[in-house]
Amino acid sequence: MMVRVASWRYDNDLPCGEEANLAKYLAAEAAFDCTDRAMQTHGGFGYAKEYDVERYWREARLMKIAPVSQEMVLNFVSTKVLGLPRSY
Ligand SMILES: Cc1cc2nc3c(=O)[nH]c(=O)nc-3n(C[C@H](O)[C@H](O)[C@H](O)COP(=O)(O)OP(=O)(O)OC[C@H]3O[C@@H](n4cnc5c(N)ncnc54)[C@H](O)[C@@H]3O)c2cc1C
């Protein structure tokens, strides 16, 4: 839902920094939870490189680091949305 809100705002030339950051954060968390659950379900075969689950897990994990880390999303929200002082 957040991805759709952010995309809609972007497509309609509306400011979308807040929504895009929140969408990225939530989608990264959801993707990782999903693939981590898949790995747990498949056990050792999930971890083995020969099967695709490991790659999905690794690629979903990347989204918590790049293109911007989850911590930097929280920094954005705290300063730009909540108006808190910059913490670094
Ligand atoms: C596979 C891959 C592909 C990439 N492709 C591209 C690309 O095509 N173009 C491009 O420009 N970049 C690319 N990157 C770089 C990517 O944007 C950075 O890895 C990402 O922004 C994180 O920066 P960093 O690796 O320097 O980590 P750092 O900034 O060193 O962060 C390390 C840790 O410290 C935390 N941290 C850092 N600063 C703060 C802070 N102020 N407050 C709280 N926590 C903080 C981070 O959240 C993280 O947990 C890619 C990276 C990877 C791994």
The ligand as an ORCA input file, in Angstrom:
! r2SCAN-3c Opt
* xyz 0 1
  C      25.289     -4.874     -4.467
  C      25.384     -3.383     -4.304
  C      25.097     -2.585     -5.394
  C      25.206     -1.204     -5.291
  N      24.962     -0.461     -6.394
  C      25.116      0.868     -6.336
  C      24.889      1.671     -7.508
  O      24.552      1.170     -8.579
  N      25.064      3.009     -7.412
  C      25.437      3.604     -6.247
  O      25.586      4.823     -6.219
  N      25.651      2.858     -5.127
  C      25.509      1.517     -5.140
  N      25.733      0.763     -4.012
  C      26.167      1.450     -2.788
  C      25.016      1.604     -1.819
  O      24.252      2.737     -2.153
  C      25.638      1.724     -0.403
  O      26.165      0.449     -0.079
  C      24.597      2.126      0.609
  O      24.192      3.475      0.442
  C      25.163      2.000      2.050
  O      26.330      2.741      2.143
  P      27.698      2.072      2.616
  O      27.832      0.724      1.961
  O      28.757      3.091      2.430
  O      27.476      1.767      4.150
  P      27.748      2.783      5.336
  O      27.158      4.119      5.022
  O      29.161      2.693      5.729
  O      26.811      2.109      6.433
  C      27.265      1.022      7.244
  C      26.287      0.867      8.384
  O      26.309      2.058      9.177
  C      25.006      2.610      9.237
  N      25.065      4.066      9.230
  C      25.827      4.850      8.423
  N      25.606      6.141      8.663
  C      24.686      6.182      9.664
  C      24.034      7.229     10.356
  N      24.291      8.505     10.110
  N      23.127      6.900     11.308
  C      22.846      5.602     11.574
  N      23.436      4.564     10.957
  C      24.327      4.853     10.007
  C      24.286      2.090      8.017
  O      22.887      2.108      8.202
  C      24.838      0.701      7.922
  O      24.163     -0.172      8.798
  C      25.599     -0.610     -4.066
  C      25.848     -1.412     -2.967
  C      25.741     -2.774     -3.055
  C      26.039     -3.626     -1.827
*
